[in-house]
Amino acid sequence: MTGQIVIAGAGVAGATAARTLRDAGYSGRIVLVGAESHAPYRRPMVSKDLLAGTRDVGRCLLEPETYWAGNGIELRVATTVTDIDTDHGRVWLSSGEALGYDSLLLATGARARRLEQHPPVRVRTLRGVGDIAALRAAIDSGPLLIVGGGLVGLEVAATARGLGAEVHILHAGAAPLDRVVPQEVSELVQYLHAEHGVRIDSNVRLTGIEQIDTRGVVATATDGRTWTGSSALVAIGAEPDTALARTAGIAVDAGILVDEWYRTSAAGVFAAGDVARRFTAHRGRHERSEHWNSALAQGAAAAKSMLGQPVTELELPWGWTTQYGVSLQFAGWMQSREELVVRGAIESRNFTVLALSGGALVGAITVGRPRDIRAARELIATGAVLPSADWADEAVDLTRIVQAPLPVRR
């Protein structure tokens, strides 16, 4: 198949799409456009190994730098797509170059969400390699305030403590990771950080962060409480980068809206990764995922869709976080649960929590049990149903029942 495909965004979704197109036999021109100055790299390393300085970006690349040209993929780093003409199939780059396209993939990702009052100095965000130097300097000058007890905030806290910095987390929710895990697991995460000297204050609603002098910042809550630090990291989630799509008149609603085949409202234009809200018949609604593995799967699926190949209907979100050497893995939709069952003991840090709805497995969280999470992903995807007692019984091996003929919820 010949033609020309342009990919706006060289994160994991865009880079995976480019690789998949070549692997699937596409022989046309592929232009992969990335805003960062580096070749595509593994972004989960940013808050861990790269921030800690135990690896450099060259050791975190998705592919060797020679891969792209060697496979006929034109990688344009430090470049963005600035405008789209959907009527005539053309884009303009920040370099001034105009490119035609037969298909266009929007993989523009997400931007770090900011506080309403976000001064330009001593208050940082973390999304990519370009943010590391300033945040590392903030950690080295400590103490560090972290606003947000989600995945990024907690991972940075663990990394900063490993570097010897004093860390204080201010979280708006009731407990760390409360958007991802149930209360019992949130409590474990809190204990884990407390053991390493990190204080987490929850239910904190900030009015803003101000610089008090050249040496520090003060965060103020709506109830009058204040916290001081040398610098602050704002880690309160991300917002899909929909500006390019919106300007082009493509349908946007808390992300770029796409159908089950990753097609946008504009002919020949697709979207995948953090920026996309995909409709799935299985869930009956549009959903957006910010997990690395979801972006990986979506990039591959969108590439196949551009080539007219079948796309798997159910895209199962899953991910992991590692803090102080403890790896927590999760899969599915914990928020859809009607019931929770626990295998093992949460306090032992070797357990599996299963989320059930109507007897079907819809979500799972594990610590110290990688075999369980692999099995759970398959069981969630197939909608397997068991009595609650069987799901809770550790004598019932999850890896074995993957192969068993189980009832399936339709």
C-alpha positions as CSV (number, residue, x, y, z in Angstrom):
1,M,0.0,0.0,0.0
2,T,1.4,3.4,-1.0
3,G,0.5,7.0,-0.1
4,Q,1.5,9.3,2.7
5,I,0.7,9.2,6.4
6,V,1.5,12.0,8.8
7,I,1.6,11.3,12.6
8,A,1.4,14.3,14.9
9,G,3.0,13.3,18.2
10,A,6.0,11.1,18.7
11,G,5.1,9.6,22.1
12,V,4.4,6.0,22.5
13,A,1.1,6.1,20.6
14,G,2.5,7.9,17.6
15,A,5.8,6.0,17.5
16,T,4.0,2.6,17.9
17,A,1.6,3.6,15.1
18,A,4.6,4.3,12.8
19,R,6.3,1.0,13.6
20,T,3.0,-0.9,13.1
21,L,2.4,0.6,9.7
22,R,5.8,-0.7,8.5
23,D,5.4,-4.1,10.2
24,A,2.0,-4.4,8.5
25,G,3.5,-3.9,5.1
26,Y,2.7,-0.2,4.4
27,S,5.2,1.0,1.8
28,G,4.2,4.6,1.6
29,R,5.8,7.7,3.1
30,I,5.5,8.0,6.9
31,V,6.3,11.3,8.6
32,L,6.5,11.2,12.5
33,V,6.4,14.7,14.0
34,G,7.5,15.1,17.7
35,A,7.7,18.3,19.8
36,E,10.5,17.0,22.0
37,S,14.2,17.1,20.9
38,H,14.7,13.4,21.6
39,A,13.8,10.3,19.6
40,P,10.7,8.5,21.1
41,Y,11.5,7.2,24.6
42,R,9.8,5.4,27.5
43,R,8.0,8.1,29.4
44,P,7.3,6.0,32.6
45,M,11.1,6.3,33.2
46,V,10.8,10.1,33.6
47,S,9.6,10.1,37.2
48,K,11.9,7.2,38.2
49,D,15.2,6.2,36.6
50,L,15.6,9.4,34.5
51,L,14.8,11.7,37.4
52,A,17.1,9.7,39.8
53,G,19.9,9.9,37.3
54,T,20.4,6.1,37.2
55,R,19.7,6.1,33.4
56,D,20.1,8.6,30.6
57,V,17.5,9.1,27.9
58,G,19.7,7.2,25.4
59,R,19.1,4.0,27.4
60,C,15.3,4.6,27.5
61,L,14.6,4.9,23.8
62,L,11.8,2.9,22.3
63,E,14.1,2.0,19.4
64,P,17.7,2.8,18.6
65,E,17.9,6.2,16.9
66,T,19.0,4.6,13.6
67,Y,15.7,2.5,13.5
68,W,13.5,5.3,12.2
69,A,15.5,6.2,9.1
70,G,16.5,2.6,8.6
71,N,12.8,1.7,8.3
72,G,11.9,4.7,6.0
73,I,10.2,6.6,8.8
74,E,10.9,10.4,8.6
75,L,11.3,11.5,12.3
76,R,11.0,15.2,12.7
77,V,12.1,16.1,16.3
78,A,11.6,19.5,17.9
79,T,8.8,20.1,15.5
80,T,5.0,20.4,15.8
81,V,2.0,20.3,13.5
82,T,0.6,23.8,13.7
83,D,-2.5,23.6,11.4
84,I,-4.6,21.1,9.5
85,D,-6.7,21.5,6.4
86,T,-9.1,18.6,6.6
87,D,-10.8,19.5,3.4
88,H,-7.7,19.1,1.3
89,G,-5.6,16.7,3.4
90,R,-2.8,19.0,4.3
91,V,-0.9,19.9,7.5
92,W,1.6,22.7,8.2
93,L,4.7,22.2,10.5
94,S,6.3,24.6,12.8
95,S,9.3,24.6,10.4
96,G,7.0,26.2,7.8
97,E,6.8,23.1,5.7
98,A,3.4,21.9,4.3
99,L,2.7,18.2,3.9
100,G,-0.2,16.4,2.2
101,Y,-1.6,13.3,3.8
102,D,-3.8,10.4,2.8
103,S,-4.3,9.6,6.5
104,L,-3.4,11.7,9.6
105,L,-3.0,10.4,13.1
106,L,-3.3,12.9,16.0
107,A,-1.3,11.5,18.9
108,T,-0.7,14.9,20.6
109,G,-0.9,13.5,24.1
110,A,-1.7,15.5,27.2
111,R,-0.3,18.5,29.1
112,A,0.3,18.8,32.8
113,R,-2.7,20.4,34.6
114,R,-1.7,23.6,36.5
115,L,-3.1,25.4,39.5
116,E,-4.9,28.6,38.7
117,Q,-2.1,30.5,40.4
118,H,1.0,29.0,39.0
119,P,4.0,31.3,39.3
120,P,6.8,30.8,36.7
121,V,9.6,30.1,39.2
122,R,10.1,27.4,41.8
123,V,6.8,25.6,40.9
124,R,7.4,22.7,38.5
125,T,5.4,20.2,36.5
126,L,6.7,16.9,35.1
127,R,5.6,15.4,31.7
128,G,8.8,14.7,29.8
129,V,12.6,14.7,29.7
130,G,12.7,18.5,29.2
131,D,11.2,19.0,32.7
132,I,13.8,16.8,34.6
133,A,16.7,19.3,35.0
134,A,14.6,21.9,36.8
135,L,12.8,19.3,39.0
136,R,16.1,17.6,39.9
137,A,17.5,21.0,40.9
138,A,14.4,21.5,43.1
139,I,14.9,18.1,44.7
140,D,18.6,18.8,45.4
141,S,17.7,22.1,47.0
142,G,14.8,20.6,49.1
143,P,12.5,20.5,51.0
144,L,10.1,19.7,48.2
145,L,6.3,20.2,48.3
146,I,4.3,17.9,46.0
147,V,0.7,18.9,45.2
148,G,-1.1,15.7,44.2
149,G,-1.1,12.2,45.6
150,G,-1.6,10.4,42.3
151,L,0.9,8.2,40.4
152,V,3.3,10.9,39.3
153,G,3.3,12.7,42.6
154,L,4.0,9.5,44.6
155,E,6.7,8.2,42.2
156,V,8.5,11.6,42.4
157,A,8.2,11.5,46.2
158,A,9.8,8.0,46.3
159,T,12.6,9.1,43.9
160,A,13.2,12.3,45.8
161,R,13.4,10.4,49.1
162,G,15.9,8.1,47.5
163,L,18.0,11.2,46.7
164,G,17.8,12.3,50.3
165,A,15.3,15.1,49.9
166,E,12.6,16.0,52.5
167,V,9.2,15.6,50.9
168,H,5.7,16.7,51.9
169,I,2.7,15.7,49.8
170,L,-0.6,17.7,49.7
171,H,-3.5,15.7,48.3
172,A,-6.9,17.0,47.5
173,G,-8.6,13.6,47.9
174,A,-9.3,11.5,50.9
175,A,-6.2,9.3,50.4
176,P,-3.3,8.8,48.0
177,L,-4.2,7.0,44.7
178,D,-7.9,7.2,45.7
179,R,-8.9,7.6,42.0
180,V,-7.2,4.3,41.2
181,V,-7.3,1.9,44.1
182,P,-9.8,1.1,47.0
183,Q,-9.4,2.5,50.5
184,E,-7.5,-0.5,51.9
185,V,-4.8,-0.2,49.2
186,S,-4.7,3.6,49.6
187,E,-3.9,3.1,53.3
188,L,-1.0,0.7,52.4
189,V,0.4,3.3,50.0
190,Q,0.2,5.9,52.8
191,Y,2.0,3.6,55.3
192,L,4.7,2.9,52.7
193,H,5.5,6.5,52.3
194,A,5.3,7.2,56.0
195,E,7.9,4.5,56.5
196,H,10.3,6.4,54.3
197,G,9.7,9.7,55.9
198,V,7.2,11.3,53.6
199,R,4.2,13.1,55.1
200,I,0.9,13.1,53.2
201,D,-1.8,15.5,54.1
202,S,-5.1,14.7,52.5
203,N,-8.3,16.7,51.9
204,V,-6.2,19.8,51.1
205,R,-7.8,22.4,48.9
206,L,-5.2,25.0,47.9
207,T,-5.9,28.6,47.0
208,G,-2.5,28.8,45.4
209,I,1.3,28.7,45.8
210,E,3.3,31.9,46.1
211,Q,7.0,32.6,46.1
212,I,7.9,34.0,49.5
213,D,11.5,35.1,48.6
214,T,14.3,33.9,46.3
215,R,14.6,30.8,48.5
216,G,11.2,29.2,48.8
217,V,7.4,28.9,48.2
218,V,4.4,28.8,50.4
219,A,1.2,26.8,49.7
220,T,-2.0,28.1,51.2
221,A,-5.2,26.0,51.7
222,T,-8.8,27.3,51.8
223,D,-8.9,26.6,55.5
224,G,-5.9,28.8,56.2
225,R,-3.3,26.2,56.7
226,T,0.1,26.8,55.0
227,W,3.1,24.7,54.0
228,T,6.5,25.9,53.0
229,G,9.2,24.4,50.8
230,S,12.2,25.3,48.7
231,S,10.2,24.4,45.6
232,A,6.9,22.7,44.6
233,L,5.9,20.1,42.1
234,V,2.3,20.3,40.8
235,A,1.2,16.8,39.9
236,I,-2.6,17.1,39.7
237,G,-3.2,15.1,36.5
238,A,-3.1,16.0,32.8
239,E,-5.4,17.6,30.2
240,P,-5.6,16.2,26.7
241,D,-3.9,18.4,24.2
242,T,-6.8,19.0,21.8
243,A,-5.9,22.5,20.6
244,L,-4.8,21.4,17.1
245,A,-8.0,19.3,16.6
246,R,-10.2,22.0,17.9
247,T,-8.8,24.6,15.6
248,A,-9.3,22.2,12.7
249,G,-13.0,21.8,13.6
250,I,-12.6,18.2,14.7
251,A,-15.1,17.1,17.4
252,V,-13.7,17.4,20.9
253,D,-15.2,16.7,24.3
254,A,-12.6,16.2,27.1
255,G,-10.4,14.7,24.4
256,I,-10.7,14.0,20.7
257,L,-13.8,11.9,20.1
258,V,-13.1,8.8,18.0
259,D,-15.2,5.8,17.1
260,E,-14.3,2.1,17.7
261,W,-11.9,2.3,14.7
262,Y,-10.1,5.5,16.1
263,R,-11.6,7.7,13.4
264,T,-12.4,11.3,14.2
265,S,-15.2,13.4,12.8
266,A,-12.9,14.4,9.9
267,A,-12.4,12.1,7.0
268,G,-9.0,10.5,6.9
269,V,-8.1,11.8,10.4
270,F,-7.5,9.4,13.3
271,A,-6.6,9.9,17.0
272,A,-5.0,7.7,19.6
273,G,-3.3,7.8,23.0
274,D,-3.8,10.2,25.9
275,V,-5.6,12.7,23.7
276,A,-8.3,10.3,22.3
277,R,-11.7,9.4,23.8
278,R,-12.7,6.2,22.1
279,F,-16.2,4.8,22.0
280,T,-16.5,1.1,22.7
281,A,-19.7,-0.9,22.4
282,H,-18.7,-3.1,25.3
283,R,-18.7,-0.1,27.7
284,G,-21.4,1.8,25.8
285,R,-19.6,5.2,26.0
286,H,-16.5,7.2,25.1
287,E,-13.6,6.8,27.5
288,R,-10.0,8.2,27.7
289,S,-7.0,6.5,29.2
290,E,-3.7,8.0,30.3
291,H,-1.9,4.7,30.9
292,W,1.3,3.9,28.9
293,N,0.0,0.4,27.9
294,S,-3.3,1.9,26.6
295,A,-1.3,4.3,24.4
296,L,0.8,1.5,23.1
297,A,-2.3,-0.6,22.2
298,Q,-4.1,2.3,20.7
299,G,-1.2,3.4,18.5
300,A,-1.0,-0.2,17.1
301,A,-4.8,-0.4,16.6
302,A,-5.1,3.0,15.0
303,A,-2.4,2.1,12.5
304,K,-4.2,-1.1,11.6
305,S,-7.4,0.9,11.2
306,M,-5.7,3.4,8.8
307,L,-4.8,0.3,6.7
308,G,-8.4,-1.0,6.8
309,Q,-7.5,-3.9,9.0
310,P,-9.8,-5.2,11.9
311,V,-9.5,-3.5,15.3
312,T,-10.0,-5.4,18.6
313,E,-13.1,-4.0,20.2
314,L,-12.2,-4.1,23.9
315,E,-9.1,-2.1,24.9
316,L,-8.3,-3.0,28.5
317,P,-6.5,-0.3,30.6
318,W,-3.7,-1.6,32.8
319,G,-0.6,-0.2,34.3
320,W,1.8,-0.2,37.2
321,T,3.7,2.0,39.6
322,T,6.9,1.2,41.5
323,Q,7.7,3.0,44.8
324,Y,10.5,2.1,47.2
325,G,10.9,-1.2,45.4
326,V,7.3,-2.1,45.8
327,S,5.5,-2.7,42.5
328,L,1.7,-2.2,42.4
329,Q,0.0,-3.4,39.2
330,F,-3.6,-2.7,38.2
331,A,-6.0,-3.6,35.4
332,G,-9.6,-2.9,34.3
333,W,-12.2,-0.7,35.8
334,M,-12.1,-0.6,39.6
335,Q,-14.8,2.1,39.6
336,S,-17.3,-0.2,38.0
337,R,-17.3,-2.7,40.9
338,E,-20.2,-3.8,43.0
339,E,-18.0,-6.0,45.3
340,L,-14.3,-6.4,46.3
341,V,-12.6,-9.6,47.2
342,V,-9.1,-9.9,48.6
343,R,-6.7,-12.8,48.0
344,G,-3.8,-12.8,50.6
345,A,-3.4,-10.0,53.1
346,I,-3.0,-6.3,52.1
347,E,-0.8,-5.6,55.1
348,S,1.7,-8.3,54.0
349,R,2.3,-6.5,50.7
350,N,1.6,-9.7,48.8
351,F,-2.0,-9.7,47.7
352,T,-4.5,-9.5,44.9
353,V,-7.7,-7.4,45.1
354,L,-10.4,-8.3,42.6
355,A,-13.3,-6.0,41.6
356,L,-16.5,-7.8,40.7
357,S,-19.7,-6.7,39.0
358,G,-22.5,-9.2,38.8
359,G,-20.0,-12.0,39.5
360,A,-17.8,-10.9,36.6
361,L,-14.3,-9.7,37.1
362,V,-14.0,-6.1,36.0
363,G,-10.8,-4.9,37.8
364,A,-7.7,-6.1,39.7
365,I,-4.9,-4.8,41.7
366,T,-1.9,-6.8,42.8
367,V,1.3,-6.4,44.8
368,G,3.9,-9.2,44.6
369,R,1.8,-11.3,42.3
370,P,2.6,-10.6,38.7
371,R,1.1,-14.0,37.6
372,D,-2.3,-12.9,39.0
373,I,-2.4,-9.6,37.1
374,R,-1.6,-11.4,33.8
375,A,-4.4,-13.9,34.4
376,A,-6.7,-11.1,35.6
377,R,-6.2,-9.1,32.4
378,E,-7.4,-12.1,30.3
379,L,-10.3,-12.8,32.6
380,I,-11.5,-9.2,32.6
381,A,-11.2,-9.1,28.8
382,T,-13.4,-12.2,28.4
383,G,-15.9,-11.2,31.0
384,A,-15.5,-14.4,33.0
385,V,-18.0,-15.0,35.8
386,L,-17.5,-17.0,39.0
387,P,-19.2,-17.1,42.4
388,S,-17.6,-14.6,44.8
389,A,-16.4,-17.4,47.1
390,D,-14.4,-18.9,44.2
391,W,-12.8,-15.5,43.2
392,A,-11.7,-15.1,46.9
393,D,-10.4,-18.7,47.3
394,E,-6.7,-18.8,46.8
395,A,-6.9,-22.5,46.1
396,V,-8.6,-21.5,42.9
397,D,-5.6,-20.6,40.7
398,L,-6.3,-17.6,38.4
399,T,-3.8,-18.7,35.9
400,R,-5.5,-22.1,35.6
401,I,-9.0,-20.8,35.2
402,V,-7.9,-18.6,32.3
403,Q,-7.9,-21.9,30.4
404,A,-11.1,-23.3,31.9
405,P,-14.5,-23.0,30.2
406,L,-16.1,-20.3,32.4
407,P,-19.5,-18.6,32.1
408,V,-19.1,-15.3,30.3
409,R,-21.2,-12.2,30.9
410,R,-22.8,-10.9,27.7
